[in-house]
Amino acid sequence: MHPSTSTAARVIRGDDPFDLAAAQRIARALAAGGEEAVEVDLRHVRVFHDHGVAYLGEVLAAFVGWVSVRGLRQHHFRLLRYLGISPGANLGAEDEAA
């Protein structure tokens, strides 16, 4: 489900470093929200731990609402593919070149 143009997405910003604890905070925020659209903003995160990215991928794969993720790098997309995680989210691949 995509958000309507009149509805602003709720933004959840990731912490630096993006580790398992940061991913768990995002998971709790997604579970607690009832909003139709959510944006997870990781664009300002400089240090990513692979296990945090993997956990976030699992959470996104199970998420039933509309979510957009910004800030993941190509390495993170490869990691998710290697783990067999195919999140049904807008992961912002068009934004990232690294």
Residue frames as a rotation matrix with the C-alpha (Angstrom) as fourth column:
MET 1
0.590 0.807 0.000 0.00
0.807 -0.590 0.000 0.00
0.000 0.000 -1.000 0.00
HIS 2
-0.507 -0.744 0.435 1.38
0.742 -0.633 -0.219 3.40
0.438 0.212 0.874 -0.95
PRO 3
-0.441 0.343 -0.829 0.65
0.591 -0.584 -0.556 6.59
-0.675 -0.735 0.055 0.97
SER 4
0.559 0.648 0.517 -1.74
0.829 -0.427 -0.362 9.07
-0.013 0.631 -0.776 -0.54
THR 5
-0.207 -0.690 0.694 -0.24
0.670 -0.617 -0.413 12.34
0.713 0.380 0.590 -1.69
SER 6
0.306 0.390 0.868 -2.06
-0.286 -0.833 0.475 14.20
0.908 -0.393 -0.143 1.06
THR 7
0.998 0.052 -0.040 -0.65
0.018 0.381 0.925 12.05
0.064 -0.923 0.379 3.87
ALA 8
0.287 -0.947 0.142 2.81
-0.822 -0.320 -0.470 12.81
0.491 0.018 -0.871 5.20
ALA 9
0.403 -0.248 -0.881 4.93
0.253 0.955 -0.153 9.85
0.879 -0.162 0.448 6.21
ARG 10
0.955 -0.206 0.216 6.08
-0.256 -0.197 0.946 9.52
-0.152 -0.959 -0.241 9.80
VAL 11
0.403 -0.891 -0.210 9.88
-0.380 0.046 -0.924 9.68
0.833 0.452 -0.320 9.87
ILE 12
0.960 -0.273 0.062 11.99
0.072 0.456 0.887 7.38
-0.270 -0.847 0.457 12.04
ARG 13
0.555 -0.826 -0.098 15.67
-0.679 -0.382 -0.627 8.33
0.481 0.415 -0.772 12.11
GLY 14
0.744 -0.366 -0.559 18.37
0.426 0.904 -0.026 5.74
0.515 -0.219 0.829 12.67
ASP 15
0.879 -0.474 0.046 21.09
-0.283 -0.444 0.850 6.12
-0.382 -0.761 -0.524 15.28
ASP 16
0.478 -0.835 -0.271 24.82
-0.291 0.141 -0.946 6.11
0.829 0.532 -0.176 14.66
PRO 17
-0.861 -0.405 -0.306 26.23
-0.498 0.554 0.667 3.50
-0.101 0.727 -0.679 14.94
PHE 18
0.224 0.933 -0.282 23.45
-0.955 0.268 0.126 1.48
0.193 0.241 0.951 13.31
ASP 19
-0.862 -0.505 -0.040 23.82
-0.466 0.821 -0.329 -1.71
0.199 -0.266 -0.943 15.30
LEU 20
-0.629 0.636 -0.447 21.39
0.517 0.772 0.371 -4.34
0.581 0.002 -0.814 16.54
ALA 21
-0.485 0.436 -0.758 20.10
0.720 -0.293 -0.629 -2.06
-0.497 -0.851 -0.172 19.32
ALA 22
-0.711 0.209 -0.672 19.38
-0.399 -0.906 0.141 0.75
-0.579 0.368 0.727 16.83
ALA 23
-0.788 0.429 -0.441 17.57
-0.283 0.384 0.879 -1.70
0.547 0.818 -0.181 14.52
GLN 24
-0.564 0.589 -0.578 15.51
0.787 0.596 -0.161 -2.96
0.250 -0.546 -0.800 17.45
ARG 25
-0.595 0.341 -0.728 14.49
0.221 -0.801 -0.556 0.62
-0.773 -0.492 0.401 18.31
ILE 26
-0.743 0.326 -0.585 13.27
-0.667 -0.431 0.607 1.08
-0.054 0.841 0.538 14.73
ALA 27
-0.729 0.479 -0.489 11.39
0.210 0.837 0.505 -2.23
0.651 0.265 -0.711 14.91
ARG 28
-0.538 0.534 -0.652 9.63
0.785 0.038 -0.618 -1.11
-0.305 -0.845 -0.440 18.11
ALA 29
-0.633 0.281 -0.721 8.75
-0.248 -0.956 -0.155 2.25
-0.733 0.081 0.675 16.54
LEU 30
-0.785 0.360 -0.505 7.29
-0.486 0.148 0.861 0.50
0.385 0.921 0.058 13.48
ALA 31
-0.636 0.535 -0.555 5.28
0.582 0.806 0.110 -1.86
0.506 -0.253 -0.824 15.68
ALA 32
-0.560 0.381 -0.736 3.98
0.629 -0.382 -0.677 0.98
-0.539 -0.842 -0.026 17.86
GLY 33
-0.781 0.203 -0.591 2.87
-0.393 -0.895 0.212 3.24
-0.485 0.398 0.778 15.02
GLY 34
-0.084 0.828 0.554 -0.50
0.501 0.516 -0.695 3.02
-0.861 0.219 -0.459 13.39
GLU 35
0.019 0.047 -0.999 0.33
-0.557 -0.829 -0.050 5.39
-0.830 0.558 0.011 10.56
GLU 36
0.901 0.382 0.207 -0.24
-0.013 0.501 -0.866 4.41
-0.434 0.777 0.456 6.98
ALA 37
0.727 -0.666 0.166 3.19
0.228 0.007 -0.974 5.55
0.648 0.746 0.157 5.77
VAL 38
0.817 -0.558 -0.145 6.59
0.080 -0.140 0.987 5.45
-0.571 -0.818 -0.070 7.46
GLU 39
0.704 -0.710 -0.022 10.00
-0.158 -0.126 -0.979 6.61
0.692 0.693 -0.201 6.28
VAL 40
0.770 -0.599 -0.218 13.12
0.476 0.314 0.821 5.17
-0.424 -0.736 0.528 7.92
ASP 41
0.876 -0.461 0.145 15.88
-0.265 -0.709 -0.654 7.73
0.404 0.534 -0.743 7.44
LEU 42
0.713 -0.701 -0.017 19.40
0.519 0.511 0.686 6.29
-0.472 -0.498 0.728 7.67
ARG 43
0.754 -0.377 0.538 21.07
0.410 -0.370 -0.834 8.91
0.514 0.849 -0.124 5.45
HIS 44
0.522 -0.567 0.637 23.07
-0.659 -0.743 -0.121 10.43
0.542 -0.357 -0.761 8.30
VAL 45
0.853 -0.257 0.454 24.28
-0.156 0.704 0.693 7.11
-0.498 -0.662 0.561 9.70
ARG 46
0.375 -0.811 -0.449 28.00
-0.908 -0.225 -0.353 6.65
0.185 0.540 -0.821 9.03
VAL 47
-0.760 -0.633 0.146 28.68
-0.648 0.726 -0.228 3.35
0.039 -0.268 -0.963 10.82
PHE 48
0.418 0.875 -0.243 26.55
-0.864 0.466 0.192 0.32
0.281 0.130 0.951 9.93
HIS 49
-0.584 -0.460 0.669 26.90
-0.620 0.785 -0.001 -3.06
-0.524 -0.415 -0.743 11.60
ASP 50
-0.762 0.237 -0.603 25.86
-0.441 0.491 0.751 -5.92
0.474 0.838 -0.269 9.33
HIS 51
-0.777 0.490 -0.395 23.81
0.611 0.737 -0.288 -7.64
0.150 -0.465 -0.872 12.03
GLY 52
-0.509 0.603 -0.614 21.77
0.076 -0.679 -0.730 -4.44
-0.857 -0.419 0.300 12.51
VAL 53
-0.526 0.270 -0.806 21.08
-0.833 -0.355 0.425 -4.23
-0.171 0.895 0.412 8.77
ALA 54
-0.845 0.191 -0.500 20.14
-0.027 0.918 0.397 -7.93
0.535 0.349 -0.770 8.66
TYR 55
-0.685 0.617 -0.387 17.72
0.622 0.219 -0.752 -7.50
-0.379 -0.756 -0.534 11.56
LEU 56
-0.431 0.519 -0.738 16.18
-0.406 -0.842 -0.355 -4.42
-0.806 0.146 0.574 9.94
GLY 57
-0.725 0.115 -0.679 15.72
-0.648 0.222 0.729 -6.42
0.235 0.968 -0.086 6.72
GLU 58
-0.828 0.425 -0.365 13.82
0.474 0.879 -0.054 -9.14
0.298 -0.217 -0.930 8.59
VAL 59
-0.514 0.640 -0.571 11.62
0.367 -0.438 -0.821 -6.52
-0.775 -0.631 -0.011 10.24
LEU 60
-0.470 0.306 -0.828 10.88
-0.697 -0.704 0.136 -4.84
-0.542 0.641 0.544 6.91
ALA 61
-0.876 0.122 -0.466 10.12
-0.261 0.693 0.672 -8.17
0.405 0.711 -0.576 5.23
ALA 62
-0.638 0.642 -0.426 7.44
0.763 0.602 -0.235 -8.80
0.105 -0.475 -0.874 7.86
PHE 63
-0.741 0.327 -0.587 6.07
0.029 -0.857 -0.515 -5.22
-0.671 -0.398 0.625 7.93
VAL 64
-0.247 0.751 0.613 2.57
0.901 0.410 -0.139 -4.98
-0.356 0.518 -0.778 6.46
GLY 65
0.634 0.479 -0.607 2.35
0.299 -0.876 -0.379 -1.19
-0.713 0.059 -0.699 6.06
TRP 66
0.775 -0.386 0.501 4.08
0.414 -0.289 -0.863 1.10
0.478 0.876 -0.064 3.57
VAL 67
0.671 -0.636 -0.380 7.64
0.197 -0.341 0.919 1.93
-0.715 -0.692 -0.104 4.51
SER 68
0.835 -0.511 0.206 10.39
0.073 -0.268 -0.961 3.75
0.546 0.817 -0.186 2.69
VAL 69
0.651 -0.705 -0.281 14.04
0.508 0.129 0.852 3.38
-0.564 -0.697 0.442 3.72
ARG 70
0.870 -0.428 0.243 16.67
-0.080 -0.609 -0.789 5.92
0.486 0.668 -0.564 2.76
GLY 71
0.515 -0.762 0.393 20.39
-0.857 -0.444 0.263 5.67
-0.025 -0.472 -0.881 3.32
LEU 72
0.628 -0.322 0.708 21.30
0.052 0.926 0.375 2.04
-0.776 -0.199 0.598 2.73
ARG 73
-0.087 -0.754 -0.651 24.39
-0.861 -0.272 0.429 1.41
-0.501 0.598 -0.626 0.58
GLN 74
0.290 0.166 -0.943 24.85
-0.812 0.564 -0.150 -1.21
0.507 0.809 0.298 -2.14
HIS 75
-0.761 -0.614 -0.208 26.74
-0.372 0.677 -0.636 -3.42
0.531 -0.407 -0.743 0.33
HIS 76
-0.678 0.560 0.475 23.60
-0.495 0.130 -0.859 -3.55
-0.543 -0.818 0.189 2.49
PHE 77
0.351 0.804 -0.480 21.41
-0.916 0.188 -0.355 -4.59
-0.196 0.564 0.802 -0.45
ARG 78
-0.084 -0.478 -0.874 23.87
-0.586 0.733 -0.345 -7.39
0.806 0.484 -0.342 -1.25
LEU 79
-0.924 -0.262 0.278 23.89
-0.368 0.415 -0.832 -8.49
0.103 -0.871 -0.480 2.38
LEU 80
-0.202 0.936 0.289 20.10
-0.724 0.057 -0.688 -8.69
-0.660 -0.348 0.666 2.43
ARG 81
0.450 0.323 -0.833 20.08
-0.850 0.440 -0.289 -10.70
0.273 0.838 0.472 -0.82
TYR 82
-0.491 -0.724 -0.484 22.72
-0.478 0.688 -0.545 -13.10
0.728 -0.036 -0.684 0.54
LEU 83
-0.909 0.171 0.379 20.58
-0.316 0.308 -0.897 -13.67
-0.270 -0.936 -0.227 3.61
GLY 84
-0.754 0.648 0.107 17.53
0.579 0.579 0.574 -14.36
0.310 0.495 -0.812 1.45
ILE 85
-0.270 0.644 -0.715 15.69
0.587 -0.479 -0.653 -11.31
-0.763 -0.596 -0.249 2.76
SER 86
-0.707 0.146 0.692 13.45
0.592 -0.412 0.693 -9.57
0.386 0.900 0.204 0.25
PRO 87
-0.613 0.496 -0.615 11.78
0.363 -0.515 -0.777 -6.70
-0.702 -0.699 0.136 2.08
GLY 88
-0.069 0.691 0.720 8.61
0.986 -0.062 0.154 -5.47
0.151 0.720 -0.677 0.45
ALA 89
0.457 0.146 -0.877 9.65
0.499 -0.858 0.117 -1.90
-0.736 -0.492 -0.466 1.06
ASN 90
0.860 -0.293 0.418 10.87
0.190 -0.576 -0.795 1.02
0.473 0.763 -0.440 -0.97
LEU 91
0.581 -0.697 -0.420 14.54
0.742 0.243 0.625 0.79
-0.334 -0.675 0.658 0.02
GLY 92
0.826 -0.198 -0.527 15.75
-0.212 -0.977 0.036 3.83
-0.522 0.082 -0.849 -1.86
ALA 93
0.241 -0.781 0.577 18.21
0.688 0.556 0.466 2.02
-0.685 0.285 0.671 -4.13
GLU 94
0.499 -0.016 0.867 17.87
0.779 -0.431 -0.456 4.79
0.381 0.902 -0.202 -6.68
ASP 95
0.973 -0.097 0.208 19.31
-0.175 -0.901 0.396 7.24
0.149 -0.422 -0.894 -4.12
GLU 96
0.566 -0.763 0.312 22.52
-0.334 0.134 0.933 5.37
-0.754 -0.632 -0.179 -3.42
ALA 97
0.772 -0.368 -0.518 25.54
-0.510 0.126 -0.851 4.81
0.378 0.921 -0.090 -5.60
ALA 98
-0.071 -0.900 0.430 28.07
-0.996 0.040 -0.080 3.42
0.054 -0.434 -0.899 -3.10
